[in-house]
């Protein structure tokens, strides 16, 4: 498998190749599949089509918005459906690996460790973080570069920080099977976190926190100068909010999902609805605060900005709640700004953009 990390860091140049072929980014989440087809034209990424499809109905008795755990065969069927319904015309695709099926962590190597020894040292150190035998996963890593001023004062006793990713080989096999069943051209995969960073970041100079709220998990990624410095997954997402709302109001999941998306915590929602949703967010926001505090303490550097992404970021009232809770500049991701789109679609794409962050980031990588 091609490297997972090496192309993700640096100045985020979008294109270096000469291909003019269309490509499609496929984000297979726990509750939905999102696809975005773009092509390179005149040095720009031009949006051709996009679409989303809920996976709930493909599970026995499943509902729209529910978290699923489907087989490769059912995912491939759903993928074929959304590709057809969205009018995707290319077989050149790249799929995301969900954060729930991977591990992302940092390790510190001994002082003066030689790069030629990393292939031996890193797997040995990574064993401490991986709960399965090391031969059951595929590892990749990137040495986190230091600032120029940090290099000048680096001492011989200072350790080298390395970002490591691990994907279970069974997961890779499953996604290869999905490729085959969906009749797509084989391609390397990418962990969703890096795709979201590529599509949502511009040229931020400080440390930025990306909060990507999916259906089953909320992923927190802190990026400094284009480098992922810290990653943390919270075991709650948008589907958990729907479940709590359904329970507190004694209503079916489908009705609660509809109410959550339409009303959320915005003006117009009843106190019972708003408070039920807010109580779900309290845990997530507390976890965010804890991760930020730990980062600022470790690196002695403040967070300068928070970017909200994922389908959960679209919930009415969430942005205002986050802005009230944190002192940082807090914005909604707009990944479609990395593409050239029809003017009449700009407002629509800006509103739904957070949900397509991963799919757009994948397609942009494929065009690199």
TABELWO-V536159 format. One record per backbone hydrogen bond with DSSP energy under -0.5 kcal/mol. CO is the residue of the C=O (numbers start at 1). NH is the residue of the N-H. If there is no record, write none. Layout:
BEGIN
CO:NH / CO:NH
END
This chain:
BEGIN
5:8 / 21:40 / 23:38 / 24:94 / 25:27 / 25:36 / 26:28 / 26:96 / 27:29 / 27:34 / 30:68 / 31:55 / 31:56 / 32:29 / 33:53 / 34:27 / 35:51 / 36:25 / 36:38 / 37:48 / 37:49 / 38:23 / 39:46 / 41:44 / 44:41 / 44:46 / 45:47 / 45:340 / 46:39 / 49:37 / 51:35 / 53:33 / 55:58 / 56:59 / 59:62 / 63:66 / 71:75 / 72:76 / 73:77 / 74:78 / 75:79 / 76:80 / 77:81 / 78:82 / 79:83 / 80:84 / 81:85 / 82:86 / 83:87 / 83:88 / 84:87 / 91:93 / 91:185 / 92:24 / 94:26 / 95:190 / 96:98 / 97:192 / 98:101 / 99:102 / 101:168 / 103:166 / 105:164 / 107:109 / 107:162 / 109:160 / 110:113 / 114:117 / 115:118 / 117:120 / 117:121 / 118:122 / 120:124 / 121:125 / 122:126 / 123:127 / 125:128 / 126:129 / 126:130 / 129:131 / 133:136 / 134:137 / 136:169 / 137:139 / 138:167 / 140:165 / 142:163 / 143:145 / 147:151 / 148:152 / 149:153 / 151:154 / 155:158 / 158:112 / 159:161 / 160:109 / 161:144 / 162:107 / 162:164 / 163:142 / 164:105 / 165:140 / 166:103 / 167:138 / 168:171 / 168:172 / 169:173 / 170:174 / 171:175 / 172:176 / 173:177 / 174:178 / 175:179 / 176:180 / 177:181 / 178:182 / 179:184 / 180:183 / 190:97 / 191:194 / 191:195 / 192:196 / 193:197 / 194:198 / 195:199 / 196:200 / 197:201 / 206:225 / 207:304 / 207:305 / 208:210 / 208:223 / 209:211 / 209:307 / 210:212 / 210:221 / 211:213 / 211:309 / 212:214 / 212:219 / 213:312 / 214:238 / 215:239 / 215:240 / 217:214 / 217:219 / 218:234 / 219:212 / 219:221 / 220:232 / 221:210 / 221:223 / 222:229 / 222:230 / 223:208 / 224:227 / 227:224 / 227:229 / 230:222 / 232:220 / 234:218 / 234:236 / 237:241 / 238:242 / 239:243 / 240:244 / 241:245 / 242:246 / 243:247 / 244:248 / 245:249 / 246:250 / 246:251 / 252:256 / 253:257 / 254:258 / 255:259 / 256:260 / 257:261 / 258:262 / 259:263 / 259:264 / 263:266 / 266:269 / 269:268 / 270:274 / 271:275 / 272:276 / 273:277 / 274:278 / 275:279 / 276:280 / 277:281 / 278:282 / 279:283 / 280:284 / 281:285 / 282:286 / 283:287 / 284:288 / 285:289 / 286:290 / 287:291 / 288:292 / 289:293 / 290:294 / 291:295 / 292:296 / 293:297 / 294:298 / 295:299 / 296:300 / 302:207 / 304:329 / 305:209 / 306:331 / 307:211 / 308:333 / 309:213 / 310:313 / 311:314 / 312:315 / 315:318 / 316:265 / 317:321 / 318:322 / 319:323 / 320:324 / 321:325 / 322:326 / 329:306 / 331:308 / 334:337 / 335:338 / 336:339 / 339:341 / 340:47 / 342:345 / 342:346 / 343:346 / 345:349 / 346:350 / 347:351 / 348:352 / 349:353 / 352:355 / 352:356 / 353:356 / 354:310 / 354:357 / 356:360 / 357:361 / 358:362 / 359:363 / 360:364 / 361:365 / 362:366 / 363:367 / 365:368 / 367:17
END
